[in-house]
Amino acid sequence: MPAAIGAVPWCSETRMLRLRGAPMLQRHINHGVWKVPSCVARTSLGRFPTNSLHTSHSKKRSLASTNTRKRLNPSHLHICQPSSISLIQTPVKKYTSATMAVELRNTIKEKMEKGEVAYTLSVKTVRTVEISMMAKTAGFDGILIDMEHSSFDLDTTGQICISALYAGIAPIVRAPSKDPFYVSRILDGGALGVIVPHIRSVQDAKDVVQAAKFQPVGVRSSTNGLPHFQFRSIPAKVSNPVCNASTLVIPMIETLEALELVDEIAAVEGVDSLLIGTNDLTAEMGIPGDYENPRLTEAYERTIAACNKHGKWVGVGGLHSRLDLVEKFCAMGARWVMAATDGPLLLAGATKRGAEMAQLSARVTGATNGKH
C-alpha cells in the first residue's frame, strides 16, 4: 500500500459512509470515526468524487442509495498517497520495504518504467506552493525546481517539494552545483530526484551517487522524519531502501568531457538517468543554439545508446520551445522531458491577453468615436 499507511479495516460499529474533507486517515476512538484524505476513491461501485470519505455509526444520516450503503465495505479501501485512495487491485508501481509496509511513489519513474515519455514543469519564478497543484491539474508528471538558474534557496525548494508530494506528483530538483551539501539536503527536503549540472568526469557522477543514495549504494547520511513519509519516525533499515529505489539520480550531459565519457557515466551504479543540457552542450561545442546541427543529433544518439546499454533513461533539457525536436529525440529513445517553464508560460499567457485587450480597446474606442 502506498505511503505506508495500512488498509481501512472493517468496523462493526460502522453504519454509513459519507463525503467529508479530512487531511489524513484517523480513527476517533470514542466515536468510531474513520477519516480518509481528500481524493477520488475507487471501489467495486466505481469512482467517488473528491473530498474525503468519512464513516460513522450515526443513525441520523444515510447515503442516498441504500444499495451503495450495503455494498460499500471500508475493507475494500487502501490509503495511497495523502491525495489518493485506490482499490487493492489497482495496479500502481510502488517501492516497498520487505520489513515494514512503507511505500513511496515516484510518478516520473513509474511512467518511464512503462516505456512512456514523462514530462515535467520547471519552476524558476513562482515561489509558492500552489504551483505544484497547478502542475498536477495541468497534467504534468512531475515538477522540476531549478536551483541552478533561479534565486531559490533550500527553504523555498523544500516547501515546493513537500507540496508536490501532497499533490501526488514527483518533485525533482536541479541542484546549483554538484556539492554534496546541496544534493543530500535537497533530498532530505522532500525531493524524489536530483539533477546535477557540470559533470566532467566519471568520478563526478560517482560522487553524486555517494551523496544521494543511502548504504549500500552511497553514503548519504541517514535521518528520520522525512517529508516523504509524512514526517513519521521510521527505522533507517526500512526507509533507506525505499528511498534508494524511488530517488532518481540524474547527472547532466552538458560538457564535452561528459559527452566523451557518456558510456562510463551511464554505467555508474546508482545513476538512474542522464539529462542532456542542450543549450550548454551546444555552447561548449561552439554551436550555441544550433539545434539542427548534426553534431547535436549525434550527441543524443550516443547518450541514448549508452543509456539503453546500461538500463538508464535519457532526459531532454532546454528544448521546450522546439517540440518538433523533442519529438524527434523521444522517438530516438529519450524518455523524459523538461517540457515547460513557469515564467515563459505566464508571460506568454499574459502577452496574449494583453494583445487581445489592446485590440478590444481599439475596437471600442473606434466605435465610440464614430470611426468604426
Buried (B, 14 or more C-beta within 10 A) or exposed (E): BBBBBEBBEEBEEBBBBBBBEBEEBEBEEEEBBBBBBBBEBBBEEEEBEEBBBBBBEEEEEBBEEEEBBEEBEBEBBBBBBBBBBBBEEEEBBBBBBEEBBBBBBBBBBBBBEEEEBBBBBBBBBBBEBEBBBBBBEEEBBBBBBBBBEBEBEBEBBBBBBBBBBBBBBBBBBBBBEBEBEBBBBBBBBBBBBBBBBBBBBBEBBBBBBBBBBBEEBBBBEBEEEBBBBBEEEBEEEBBBBBBBBBBBBBBBBBBBBBBEBBBBBBBBEBBBBBBBBBBBBBBBBEBEEEBEBEEBBEBBBBBBBBBEEBEBBBBBBBBBEBEEBBBBBBEBBBBBBBBBBBBBBEEEEEEEEEEEEEEEEEEEEEEEEEEE
